[in-house]
Amino acid sequence: MSFLSDLKTLYQVTLRPIRGRDHGSRMEYFYGGQAEAYDAFRRKMLRGREEVYGRIDVPRGGVWVDLGGGTASNLEFLGPRIAELAKVYVVDLSGSMLAVARRRAERHGWTNVETVEADVATFRPAEGAADVVTFSYSLTMVPDWFAAIDNAWAMLAPGGRIGVVDFYVSRKFPAQGRRRHGWLARSFWPVYFATNNVFPSPDHIPYLQRRFETIELAEGTTRFPYQFRLPVPYYTFLGRKGNRQD
Ligand SMILES: C[S@@+](CC[C@H](N)C(=O)[O-])C[C@H]1O[C@@H](n2cnc3c(N)ncnc32)[C@H](O)[C@@H]1O
């Protein structure tokens, strides 16, 4: 990761206006110029990914759907366990990010990994159901994130697992036991992130907990390279689809 490459990515992430007629073209416009440098730049700032991907049980012969999977770097956290899965779908709307994912799969000999250019709010695996679904820093970019969570719930088999890691802000009055962010954090981060079409929400965690049984929920903070000294809040959520039918 050179300083020059960092500067270029920083410009794309913070200053370059995002153009495009629809969500898919906006995603490709944003990530097209930075897909190759994406992993190096995000490695330290997108925390919690290893915890989520490394801790989900890999069901032998199962189907794992990585929604908004980007360059598929998170699949490396599965280590050799990835070979036990029948199929892994990396679903994303950015063709450039998926091109990096395909090269990664070829390099590792992951013959069970398939990249799919599709919207996470509507994608369904050909097998009909998934055993694991994951969202890593993608839910905050999906305009209709309710639909994305509902779709994840619908494609999961009963007892299936969901893992989510993303930025967020707390509610002003969060549920008991949850962190409460101050006025500055609750006001600043949504405005700052909106320039990148990232929308940290106080409602992701409550909706995930309404839809899925909670196995584990953790809240933490990260920092951005070269930018603010302010801590940036993120959460990790591990959940399970119960036997409810709606
Ligand atoms: C911040 S990147 C995260 C990539 C990867 N999951 C990671 O942890 O490094 C967000 C990804 O979500 C994808 N994305 C955003 N909205 C999407 C949607 N509605 N359907 C599919 N992919 C989407 C973007 O194209 C991008 O690759």
PDBQT file of the ligand as one rigid body, heavy atoms in Angstrom, charges set to zero:
ROOT
HETATM    1  C1  LIG A 301     -17.871  -1.187   1.522  1.00  0.00    +0.000 C 
HETATM    2  S1  LIG A 301     -18.041  -2.428   0.274  1.00  0.00    +0.000 S 
HETATM    3  C2  LIG A 301     -17.834  -3.915   1.241  1.00  0.00    +0.000 C 
HETATM    4  C3  LIG A 301     -17.245  -5.039   0.434  1.00  0.00    +0.000 C 
HETATM    5  C4  LIG A 301     -16.908  -6.287   1.260  1.00  0.00    +0.000 C 
HETATM    6  N1  LIG A 301     -18.104  -6.900   1.785  1.00  0.00    +0.000 N 
HETATM    7  C5  LIG A 301     -15.941  -5.973   2.357  1.00  0.00    +0.000 C 
HETATM    8  O1  LIG A 301     -16.221  -6.220   3.538  1.00  0.00    +0.000 OA
HETATM    9  O2  LIG A 301     -14.813  -5.515   2.045  1.00  0.00    +0.000 OA
HETATM   10  C6  LIG A 301     -19.781  -2.454  -0.063  1.00  0.00    +0.000 C 
HETATM   11  C7  LIG A 301     -20.118  -3.347  -1.244  1.00  0.00    +0.000 C 
HETATM   12  O3  LIG A 301     -21.544  -3.487  -1.318  1.00  0.00    +0.000 OA
HETATM   13  C8  LIG A 301     -21.916  -3.470  -2.681  1.00  0.00    +0.000 C 
HETATM   14  N2  LIG A 301     -23.338  -3.105  -2.764  1.00  0.00    +0.000 N 
HETATM   15  C9  LIG A 301     -23.934  -1.972  -2.322  1.00  0.00    +0.000 A 
HETATM   16  N3  LIG A 301     -25.265  -2.013  -2.544  1.00  0.00    +0.000 NA
HETATM   17  C10 LIG A 301     -25.516  -3.220  -3.120  1.00  0.00    +0.000 A 
HETATM   18  C11 LIG A 301     -26.715  -3.860  -3.571  1.00  0.00    +0.000 A 
HETATM   19  N4  LIG A 301     -27.916  -3.285  -3.446  1.00  0.00    +0.000 N 
HETATM   20  N5  LIG A 301     -26.608  -5.094  -4.116  1.00  0.00    +0.000 NA
HETATM   21  C12 LIG A 301     -25.393  -5.690  -4.244  1.00  0.00    +0.000 A 
HETATM   22  N6  LIG A 301     -24.221  -5.135  -3.825  1.00  0.00    +0.000 NA
HETATM   23  C13 LIG A 301     -24.287  -3.911  -3.273  1.00  0.00    +0.000 A 
HETATM   24  C14 LIG A 301     -20.960  -2.445  -3.299  1.00  0.00    +0.000 C 
HETATM   25  O4  LIG A 301     -20.890  -2.550  -4.694  1.00  0.00    +0.000 OA
HETATM   26  C15 LIG A 301     -19.660  -2.784  -2.589  1.00  0.00    +0.000 C 
HETATM   27  O5  LIG A 301     -18.904  -3.732  -3.268  1.00  0.00    +0.000 OA
ENDROOT
TORSDOF 0
